[in-house]
Amino acid sequence: MLYRHEQSVLGFGCMRFPRKGNGFDMDEVEKEIRFAHENGVNYFDTAYIYPGSEAALGQVVDKLQIRKDIKIATKLPHYMMKDTAEMEKRFREQLTRLKTDYVDNYLMHMLPDPDIWKVLLDRGVLNWVADKKASGQIRNVGFSYHGSSGVFQDLLHAHDWDFCQIQYNYMDENAQAGRSGLKEAASMGIPVIIMEPLRGGKLAKLPPDASALLKKAHPDWSDAEWSFRWLYDQPEVTTVLSGMNSMEMLEENIRIAAQTEAHSLTEADHKALSEAKDIIQKSILVPCTGCSYCMPCPAGVDIPGCFRFYNSTKIDGYANAFREYFMCTAMKTKPAYASLCRQCGKCETHCPQHIQIRQELKRVKRKFDNPIFHIGRFFANRLGKK
């Protein structure tokens, strides 16, 4: 196993533990965690809102007596609480679930922009976190990010973070935090944890033409392997999380993580992957490159973000695309969804792709801004004002 910042480059994402009936298959969970630990994986990521995950991880880690060998990351569900008393209550519940008296990496879960961080500051999160770090109950504090690329770096500079976690893969190279955000964090000495390396599994099974092209370059590499190798090739990446729910997947990912150094992809490899991406992108609904020349929008619409989620319905499916769209446009202090478009047309004068942005935003609106979206936005606003 290779390591960066004393962490295994492969991290175990615990949201998708193997299931049995209505719960987890604990025998299989124990088998996989034991195998991961024996093969050098030392980073395990969970969250308060992953049903049963914290408790399952804590049960197995305690049984195997490996707590001192590993790093546990979990997350504060700040969107469920209005003051530090509630933060304390949730945190103590997490420690109980995890059967531990400290958390190595504690994340502010799903921070979409600096304004939400300011709300948390007003609610006393900074002093609460400082007390936890001073007592040793929290070793490192970071955040996970779901939002547009335009504000990630603002959030990165809003606090002296110990680490951050971003969605990043070769199809999202210029989306959300993107490569520029990754490099900025690395330049600040901030370790970067990668989530969704396979875009929810979509990059593990590519369109036949794209898969065949990559097989021609490396017959022994799976579609998923290309994704991991592309990430490990970048020295700024610290740890890549994978929601491994089978021994086959675990064994493959450990093999890749044990042999892929930074800068190991060749020019021919990058060329093959670029051509495969072109094939994948042919199914894209709006040819937006995420350049953000159309921004800022006078009405506050996150234009590149709206198009990214609209496009992702073809790859990730509607449910996943809708979830991401809601998190990144509605769960913000300044909303950014498509319905806000005033049809002024300013954006179209700057678009190098000559996209009919106003017309495309109408399609995004019809796709996503439905009654369920507005009901969710109503409750999100009420929760944020508590």
C-alpha positions in Angstrom: 0.0 0.0 0.0 1.2 3.5 -0.8 0.7 6.4 1.6 0.5 10.2 1.4 0.3 12.4 4.5 0.6 9.1 6.5 -2.7 8.0 5.0 -3.3 5.1 2.6 -4.0 6.3 -0.9 -7.0 4.1 -0.8 -9.7 4.9 1.7 -12.6 2.7 2.7 -15.9 4.5 2.1 -18.3 3.0 4.6 -21.7 4.2 3.2 -22.1 1.1 1.0 -21.2 -1.8 3.3 -22.6 -5.1 1.9 -26.2 -5.6 2.9 -28.2 -8.5 4.1 -32.0 -8.2 4.4 -32.8 -4.8 5.9 -29.4 -4.2 7.4 -25.7 -4.9 6.9 -24.2 -8.3 6.4 -21.9 -7.9 9.5 -19.9 -11.1 8.8 -19.0 -9.7 5.4 -18.4 -6.3 6.7 -16.0 -7.7 9.3 -14.3 -9.8 6.6 -13.7 -6.8 4.3 -12.5 -4.5 7.1 -10.1 -7.1 8.3 -8.7 -7.7 4.8 -8.4 -4.0 4.2 -6.6 -3.4 7.4 -4.2 -6.4 6.8 -3.4 -5.0 3.4 -2.5 -1.5 4.6 -5.8 0.5 4.3 -5.8 2.9 7.3 -8.5 5.4 6.4 -12.2 4.7 7.0 -14.9 7.3 6.1 -18.4 7.4 7.5 -21.1 9.9 8.5 -23.8 10.5 11.0 -26.5 10.3 8.3 -25.3 7.1 6.7 -27.9 4.7 8.2 -26.1 2.2 10.5 -22.7 2.9 9.1 -21.0 4.5 12.2 -22.3 1.7 14.4 -21.2 -1.1 12.1 -17.7 0.4 11.7 -17.4 0.9 15.4 -18.5 -2.7 16.2 -16.0 -4.2 13.8 -13.1 -2.0 14.7 -13.7 -2.7 18.4 -13.9 -6.5 17.8 -10.7 -6.5 15.8 -8.9 -4.2 18.2 -7.5 -2.1 15.4 -8.5 1.4 16.5 -4.9 2.6 17.1 -3.9 1.4 13.6 -6.5 3.4 11.6 -7.9 6.8 11.0 -11.7 7.3 11.3 -13.4 10.1 9.5 -17.0 11.1 10.2 -19.1 14.2 9.7 -21.1 16.8 11.6 -24.6 17.1 10.2 -24.7 20.9 10.8 -27.9 21.2 8.7 -29.7 19.3 11.5 -28.8 21.6 14.4 -29.0 25.2 15.5 -26.5 25.5 18.3 -23.5 23.9 20.0 -25.6 22.0 22.4 -27.1 20.0 19.5 -23.6 19.6 18.1 -22.4 18.2 21.3 -25.3 15.8 21.5 -24.7 14.5 18.0 -21.0 14.2 18.5 -21.4 12.2 21.7 -23.8 9.9 19.9 -21.2 9.4 17.2 -18.5 8.5 19.7 -20.8 6.0 21.2 -21.7 4.5 17.8 -18.0 4.3 16.8 -17.0 2.9 20.2 -14.1 5.4 20.5 -13.2 8.4 22.5 -11.8 10.4 19.6 -12.3 11.0 15.8 -9.2 11.5 13.6 -10.9 13.5 10.9 -14.1 15.4 11.5 -15.8 17.1 8.6 -18.4 19.8 8.3 -20.7 17.8 6.1 -21.7 19.2 2.7 -20.6 22.8 2.9 -21.8 24.4 -0.3 -20.4 27.9 0.1 -18.7 30.3 2.6 -22.1 31.8 3.7 -23.1 28.5 5.3 -19.8 28.5 7.1 -20.5 32.0 8.4 -23.9 30.7 9.7 -22.0 28.0 11.6 -19.6 30.5 13.0 -22.5 32.5 14.3 -23.8 29.4 16.0 -20.5 28.9 17.8 -19.0 26.0 15.8 -15.4 27.5 16.0 -15.2 27.5 19.8 -16.8 24.1 20.0 -14.3 22.6 17.5 -11.4 24.3 19.3 -12.5 22.8 22.6 -12.7 19.3 21.0 -9.3 19.7 19.4 -7.8 20.8 22.7 -9.2 17.8 24.5 -8.0 15.4 21.8 -11.5 14.3 20.9 -11.1 15.7 17.4 -7.7 15.5 15.8 -8.3 17.2 12.5 -11.1 19.4 11.2 -12.1 19.7 7.5 -15.1 19.9 5.3 -16.7 18.0 2.4 -17.7 20.1 -0.6 -20.7 20.0 -2.9 -20.9 23.2 -4.9 -19.8 25.2 -7.8 -16.1 25.7 -8.7 -16.4 29.5 -8.2 -16.7 29.4 -4.4 -14.6 26.4 -3.4 -11.4 28.4 -3.1 -13.2 31.1 -1.1 -14.3 28.4 1.4 -10.8 26.9 1.4 -9.5 30.3 2.6 -12.3 30.9 5.1 -10.6 28.8 7.9 -7.4 27.2 8.7 -8.6 23.7 7.7 -6.6 20.5 8.4 -8.0 18.8 5.3 -10.8 18.8 2.8 -12.9 16.4 0.8 -14.1 16.9 -2.8 -15.9 15.1 -5.5 -13.3 14.6 -8.3 -12.9 12.2 -11.2 -11.8 12.5 -14.9 -15.4 13.5 -16.0 -15.6 16.2 -13.2 -12.1 17.6 -13.8 -13.4 21.1 -14.2 -16.6 20.8 -12.1 -17.2 21.6 -8.4 -13.7 22.1 -6.8 -12.0 20.7 -9.9 -8.4 20.4 -10.7 -7.8 24.1 -9.9 -9.3 23.6 -6.4 -7.2 20.5 -5.8 -4.0 22.3 -6.7 -4.9 25.3 -4.6 -5.5 23.1 -1.5 -2.3 21.2 -2.1 -0.4 24.5 -2.4 -1.7 25.4 1.0 -0.5 22.1 2.5 -4.1 20.9 2.9 -4.5 17.1 2.3 -7.3 16.4 -0.2 -9.6 13.4 0.2 -11.4 12.3 -3.0 -15.0 11.1 -3.1 -17.0 9.8 -6.0 -14.0 8.6 -8.0 -16.3 6.5 -10.1 -19.3 9.0 -10.1 -21.4 6.6 -8.2 -20.2 3.6 -10.2 -21.0 5.1 -13.6 -17.3 5.2 -14.6 -16.9 1.5 -13.7 -19.1 0.6 -16.7 -18.5 2.9 -19.6 -20.3 3.1 -23.0 -19.0 0.2 -25.1 -17.1 2.3 -27.6 -15.2 4.2 -24.8 -14.5 0.9 -22.9 -13.2 -0.8 -26.1 -10.8 2.2 -26.7 -9.4 1.9 -23.2 -9.1 -1.9 -23.5 -7.0 -1.4 -26.6 -4.5 0.8 -24.7 -4.4 -1.6 -21.6 -6.2 -4.9 -22.1 -5.7 -5.8 -18.4 -7.1 -2.6 -16.9 -10.8 -2.4 -16.1 -12.8 0.7 -16.7 -12.7 1.4 -12.9 -8.9 1.0 -12.9 -8.5 3.9 -15.3 -10.4 6.1 -12.9 -8.2 5.2 -9.9 -5.0 5.4 -11.9 -5.9 8.9 -13.2 -6.4 10.1 -9.6 -3.3 8.5 -8.1 -1.3 10.0 -11.0 -1.8 13.4 -9.4 0.5 14.0 -6.4 -2.0 16.5 -5.0 -4.5 13.7 -4.3 -4.0 12.3 -0.7 -6.6 9.5 -0.4 -9.3 8.2 -2.7 -12.4 6.9 -1.1 -14.2 3.8 -2.6 -17.5 2.4 -1.3 -16.3 -1.2 -1.6 -19.0 -3.7 -1.0 -17.5 -6.9 -2.3 -14.2 -8.7 -1.8 -13.6 -8.7 -5.6 -13.8 -4.9 -5.6 -11.7 -4.6 -2.5 -8.9 -6.8 -3.9 -8.8 -5.0 -7.2 -8.7 -1.5 -5.5 -5.9 -2.6 -3.1 -3.9 -4.0 -6.0 -4.1 -0.7 -7.9 -3.4 1.4 -4.8 -0.3 -0.7 -4.0 1.3 -0.1 -7.4 0.3 3.3 -8.8 2.8 6.0 -8.1 2.2 9.7 -9.0 3.1 10.6 -12.6 2.9 7.0 -13.7 0.5 7.5 -16.6 2.2 7.9 -20.0 1.3 10.5 -22.7 -0.3 7.7 -24.6 -2.5 6.8 -21.6 -3.6 10.4 -21.2 -4.4 10.5 -24.9 -6.5 7.3 -24.7 -8.4 8.6 -21.8 -9.1 11.9 -23.5 -10.5 10.1 -26.5 -12.7 8.0 -24.2 -14.0 11.1 -22.5 -14.9 12.6 -25.9 -17.0 9.5 -26.6 -18.7 9.7 -23.2 -19.4 13.4 -23.7 -21.3 12.8 -27.0 -24.3 11.9 -24.9 -24.1 15.2 -23.1 -27.2 17.3 -23.4 -25.6 20.8 -23.1 -22.0 21.3 -24.4 -21.0 23.3 -21.4 -17.3 23.1 -20.5 -17.6 24.7 -17.1 -15.4 27.6 -18.1 -17.7 30.0 -16.2 -17.3 32.9 -18.7 -21.1 33.3 -18.3 -20.7 34.1 -14.7 -21.6 35.9 -12.5 -25.3 35.7 -13.3 -27.2 38.9 -12.2 -30.0 36.7 -10.9 -27.6 34.4 -9.0 -28.1 31.3 -11.2 -25.2 28.9 -11.0 -25.3 28.4 -14.8 -22.4 25.9 -15.2 -23.7 23.9 -12.2 -27.2 23.7 -13.6 -25.9 22.4 -16.9 -23.6 19.9 -15.2 -26.5 18.4 -13.2 -28.7 18.4 -16.2 -26.1 16.6 -18.2 -25.4 14.1 -15.4 -29.0 12.7 -15.8 -27.6 10.8 -18.8 -24.7 9.3 -16.9 -25.7 9.2 -13.2 -29.5 8.8 -13.6 -32.2 11.3 -12.6 -32.4 10.6 -8.9 -28.6 11.2 -8.4 -28.6 14.3 -10.6 -31.6 15.7 -8.8 -30.0 15.1 -5.4 -26.8 16.9 -6.4 -28.8 19.7 -8.1 -30.8 20.3 -4.9 -27.8 20.3 -2.6 -25.8 22.7 -4.8 -28.5 25.2 -5.8 -31.2 25.1 -3.0 -29.2 24.4 0.2 -27.3 27.7 0.0 -27.9 31.0 1.7 -28.0 32.5 -1.8 -30.0 30.1 -4.0 -28.7 29.4 -7.5 -31.4 27.2 -9.2 -32.5 27.6 -12.8 -35.9 29.2 -12.0 -34.2 32.3 -10.9 -33.2 33.1 -14.5 -34.6 36.5 -15.6 -33.9 35.8 -19.3 -31.7 38.9 -19.6 -29.3 37.2 -22.0 -26.1 38.7 -20.6 -24.6 35.2 -20.2 -25.0 34.4 -23.8 -22.8 37.3 -24.9 -19.8 35.7 -23.1 -20.3 32.0 -23.9 -17.4 30.7 -26.1 -19.5 27.7 -26.9 -22.4 29.9 -28.2 -24.9 28.0 -26.1 -28.4 29.3 -26.0 -28.2 29.5 -22.3 -31.7 31.0 -21.6 -33.4 28.2 -23.6 -31.3 25.5 -21.9 -32.0 26.9 -18.5 -35.7 26.5 -19.3 -35.1 22.8 -19.9 -33.2 22.5 -16.6 -36.1 24.2 -14.9 -38.6 21.8 -16.4 -36.3 18.9 -15.4 -35.6 19.7 -11.8 -37.6 22.7 -10.4 -40.7 20.6 -9.7 -43.0 20.5 -6.6 -40.7 18.1 -4.8 -37.7 20.6 -5.3 -39.7 23.5 -4.0 -41.1 21.7 -1.0 -37.5 20.6 -0.1 -36.3 24.1 -0.6 -39.0 25.4 1.8 -37.9 23.1 4.6 -34.2 23.7 3.9 -34.9 27.5 4.3 -36.8 27.0 7.5 -34.0 24.8 8.9 -31.3 27.3 8.0 -33.2 30.1 9.8 -33.5 28.3 13.1 
